[in-house]
Amino acid sequence: MKSNALSRGTTRTKLVVNCGLLIAISIVLKILFEMYIPLGGFPSLRINLTSLPIMLSGILLGPLAGFIVGFISDLLCFFIKPGGPFFLGFTVASGLTGLIPGLLWMLLRKKEIKHLEWFNLGFIVLSVGVLVLTGLFSFENGTIYYAGEPLNPFVLVLFIALMVGFVIFPIITVRRSEVLGEYRSDYILFIVSVTQLITSIILNTWFLTILYGQAVSVLLPARIITNIFLIPLYTIALVGLLKVLPKFVKK
């Protein structure tokens, strides 16, 4: 009895320590590695790596731990480096950034699912459709404009390359034997894509319209562009980290 109680106590202690460590990493990434890249004269593209340790917590420690890490991380980041007024919706969305990967990983880890690339293709088609219908991109006299400003050709090429890579990445990786381990690259890409779609593109866009009174059509295109950059970045980073961290971070 004492042995079992001691074992449970040790497990809880490890879980608390691991959650605390991932919260601390999230805060450090918020402070040191957050930047804005202008598109068409607007700071539309925000590169923020705080979601990485939050998603990791959900995958490695479970959905509940992931929610707690995301929720507490957002609260502490607000007090340490606020980026605007406090809004509870953003804090809940941060918690979901840990919860959703945890739930999806529980569903996917023991199943053999093929053709997840179709989700990515649908995501790109939907994204391009939104960008075109909102009139954010326009073409005139041989020049492509973003929000009325000439778009840098390098940014355009990078944008197209990322969209293509977003679709073919899982097709290539699942054919390579080294990625067919526990943490499959196509699974991680799917998890990141669904998480960002729900939290960043849908929920946070909605919360911004409530907070600042701007139309969804104004906010949504820039957030889609941001995620077309961030989703591959998060996926590559998570796949690399998941090859190493499970040896040190255990429930």
Secondary structure, 3 states (H helix, E strand, C coil): CHHHHHHHHHHHHHHHHHHHHHHHHHHHHHHHCEEEEEECCEEEEEEECCHHHHHHHHHHHCHHHHHHHHHHHHHHHHHHCCCCCCCHHHHHHHHHHHHHHHHHHHHHCCCCCCCCHHHHHHHHHHHHHHHHHCCCEEEECCEEEECCEECCHHHHHHHHHHHHHHHHHHHHHCCCHHHCCCCCHHHHHHHHHHHHHHHHHHHHHHHHHHHHCCCHHHHHHHHHHHHHHHHHHHHHHHHHHHCCHHHCCCC
